[in-house]
């Protein structure tokens, strides 16, 4: 575990500010109105995170509409629970030092002390469902559903976008 990276992530979470009107206008070009509504329901830190993933992909020349929409919305399922920066830190520590237990804790209901692990484990499925209801394209939904899947070793052309999304997500 890279401690500096995790501390930076924690700091970004704590200090996240709302997106500016210009930034919101920029992302609105990649989302349908219902998707934009979902995005705006996300916490400021999750919006900022999605925006950083989106920007990194764009800065590296990626223009695929499905990939960029998924970058913005990949963590939208987290709106099901208002997790604090401390909750998120606990989940990261649990996954780092007790990965099997953290996964087991994440398979239950989102209540009590296991709530943070449940959100971490299940937010991709919740987000995929939310994106589908918002009229997202199938490729966007699939990327949201799979963004936490194990890293691919032998990826095919269909999985190229997933690899890119996971790469950009891991940088942020």
Backbone torsions as a table, in degrees:
resi	resn	phi	psi	omega
1	UNK	NA	125.2	177.7
2	UNK	-82.4	106.0	-174.5
3	UNK	-62.4	-41.9	179.7
4	UNK	-61.3	-42.2	178.7
5	UNK	-61.2	-46.8	-178.9
6	UNK	-66.4	-39.2	176.7
7	UNK	-64.4	-40.2	176.9
8	UNK	-63.0	-41.2	177.7
9	UNK	-62.2	-44.4	179.2
10	UNK	-61.6	-45.7	-179.5
11	UNK	-62.1	-42.7	177.4
12	UNK	-60.9	-38.0	179.6
13	UNK	-65.1	-44.3	-176.8
14	UNK	-71.2	-35.6	-173.1
15	UNK	-100.6	8.6	-176.1
16	UNK	-58.5	134.9	177.4
17	UNK	-117.0	160.7	179.9
18	UNK	-61.4	153.0	174.8
19	UNK	-67.6	146.0	177.1
20	UNK	-72.5	166.5	177.0
21	UNK	-60.2	-39.2	178.7
22	UNK	-62.6	-45.0	178.6
23	UNK	-64.4	-41.5	178.2
24	UNK	-63.1	-39.7	178.1
25	UNK	-64.0	-40.4	179.9
26	UNK	-61.1	-46.0	-178.1
27	UNK	-75.3	-26.2	179.7
28	UNK	-60.7	-24.8	178.1
29	UNK	-70.2	-17.8	-178.6
30	UNK	-106.0	-2.2	-176.4
31	UNK	-126.9	145.1	172.7
32	UNK	-74.9	166.9	-176.2
33	UNK	-56.5	-37.4	179.1
34	UNK	-71.0	-37.0	176.2
35	UNK	-65.8	-41.3	178.4
36	UNK	-61.5	-39.9	177.0
37	UNK	-60.7	-42.6	176.5
38	UNK	-61.4	-47.0	-178.8
39	UNK	-57.0	-42.7	-176.8
40	UNK	-72.1	-14.1	174.5
41	UNK	-78.4	-18.9	-177.5
42	UNK	-69.6	155.3	176.1
43	UNK	-61.5	158.8	178.0
44	UNK	-57.7	-38.7	-178.9
45	UNK	-67.8	-39.0	178.2
46	UNK	-71.0	-35.5	174.7
47	UNK	-62.6	-47.1	179.7
48	UNK	-60.3	-44.2	179.8
49	UNK	-60.3	-50.5	178.9
50	UNK	-58.6	-39.7	179.7
51	UNK	-66.3	-39.8	177.6
52	UNK	-64.5	-41.2	177.5
53	UNK	-61.6	-46.2	177.9
54	UNK	-57.8	-48.9	-178.9
55	UNK	-63.4	-42.1	180.0
56	UNK	-60.5	-43.4	178.3
57	UNK	-62.5	-45.9	179.4
58	UNK	-62.2	-43.5	-179.3
59	UNK	-61.9	-25.2	179.2
60	UNK	-95.3	14.0	172.3
61	UNK	88.3	8.8	-179.3
62	UNK	-88.0	125.9	-175.2
63	UNK	-122.5	3.4	-178.2
64	UNK	-60.5	120.0	-176.4
65	UNK	-58.2	-40.1	-179.5
66	UNK	-66.6	-43.1	178.7
67	UNK	-62.7	-44.3	-178.0
68	UNK	-68.4	-38.9	177.1
69	UNK	-65.3	-41.7	178.5
70	UNK	-65.3	-35.6	177.6
71	UNK	-58.9	-43.3	-179.3
72	UNK	-70.3	-34.7	-170.7
73	UNK	-106.7	0.8	-170.9
74	UNK	-59.5	-26.2	-179.5
75	UNK	-106.2	16.3	-175.5
76	UNK	-61.3	-26.3	179.0
77	UNK	-62.1	-18.2	179.7
78	UNK	-69.1	-10.9	177.5
79	UNK	-66.3	-14.8	178.4
80	UNK	-67.5	-13.9	178.4
81	UNK	-151.3	132.3	-179.9
82	UNK	-83.9	94.6	-178.0
83	UNK	-91.6	132.5	176.2
84	UNK	-80.3	169.9	175.6
85	UNK	-59.6	-36.2	178.9
86	UNK	-67.0	-41.7	177.0
87	UNK	-58.0	-44.9	-178.8
88	UNK	-65.0	-37.8	178.7
89	UNK	-64.2	-40.7	178.2
90	UNK	-61.5	-43.1	179.4
91	UNK	-62.1	-43.4	179.8
92	UNK	-64.1	-44.5	178.2
93	UNK	-62.2	-43.3	178.1
94	UNK	-60.5	-45.6	179.7
95	UNK	-66.4	-32.0	-178.7
96	UNK	-73.6	-46.1	-172.9
97	UNK	-98.8	-20.3	179.3
98	UNK	-141.1	63.0	-172.3
99	UNK	-58.2	-40.7	-179.6
100	UNK	-67.3	-42.3	178.3
101	UNK	-64.8	-43.7	-179.6
102	UNK	-59.8	-41.8	177.7
103	UNK	-64.3	-43.5	178.6
104	UNK	-61.5	-45.7	179.1
105	UNK	-63.1	-29.9	-178.1
106	UNK	-76.8	-6.0	-177.2
107	UNK	-91.1	-1.5	-177.4
108	UNK	-92.9	-153.8	177.8
109	UNK	-88.4	152.6	-177.0
110	UNK	-85.4	69.8	176.8
111	UNK	-143.9	160.3	178.0
112	UNK	66.9	-159.3	-174.5
113	UNK	-69.2	-17.5	180.0
114	UNK	-84.5	-7.0	-174.9
115	UNK	-50.2	-46.5	-177.7
116	UNK	-62.5	-36.0	178.0
117	UNK	-71.7	-36.6	178.0
118	UNK	-63.6	-45.7	179.5
119	UNK	-62.5	-46.2	-179.4
120	UNK	-59.9	-40.5	-176.8
121	UNK	-78.1	-36.4	-169.1
122	UNK	-107.7	-4.2	-174.6
123	UNK	-63.7	-27.7	179.2
124	UNK	-65.1	-43.4	178.8
125	UNK	-66.0	-43.4	178.4
126	UNK	-62.6	-43.1	-179.7
127	UNK	-64.4	-39.7	177.2
128	UNK	-61.5	-41.5	177.9
129	UNK	-64.6	-43.6	179.7
130	UNK	-63.6	-41.7	179.9
131	UNK	-65.7	-38.8	177.9
132	UNK	-62.1	-44.9	179.0
133	UNK	-65.7	-24.9	179.3
134	UNK	-86.4	2.3	177.4
135	UNK	82.2	22.5	177.9
136	UNK	-65.5	153.2	175.9
137	UNK	-67.7	152.6	-175.9
138	UNK	-56.6	-40.3	-178.6
139	UNK	-64.5	-36.6	178.0
140	UNK	-65.9	-46.3	179.3
141	UNK	-58.8	-47.2	-179.5
142	UNK	-60.7	-40.8	178.5
143	UNK	-64.9	-41.1	177.5
144	UNK	-63.1	-45.7	-179.2
145	UNK	-61.3	-34.2	-172.0
146	UNK	-103.4	1.6	-171.2
147	UNK	-63.4	-17.4	177.9
148	UNK	-104.2	4.0	179.0
149	UNK	-59.6	156.4	175.8
150	UNK	-55.5	147.3	-179.8
151	UNK	-59.9	138.1	-178.9
152	UNK	-80.4	140.8	177.1
153	UNK	-95.6	-54.0	178.4
154	UNK	-109.6	84.4	-177.6
155	UNK	-84.5	147.2	174.7
156	UNK	-101.4	179.8	-176.2
157	UNK	-59.0	-37.3	-180.0
158	UNK	-62.5	-34.0	-176.6
159	UNK	-88.4	-3.0	-177.9
160	UNK	-58.6	-41.1	178.9
161	UNK	-64.9	-38.4	178.6
162	UNK	-62.3	-44.2	178.8
163	UNK	-60.3	-42.7	178.9
164	UNK	-65.2	-43.3	178.8
165	UNK	-62.0	-45.7	179.8
166	UNK	-64.3	-38.6	177.0
167	UNK	-60.5	-49.8	-177.9
168	UNK	-67.1	-37.6	178.3
169	UNK	-63.3	-42.1	-179.8
170	UNK	-66.5	-22.9	178.7
171	UNK	-79.7	-13.3	-172.9
172	UNK	-123.5	NA	NA
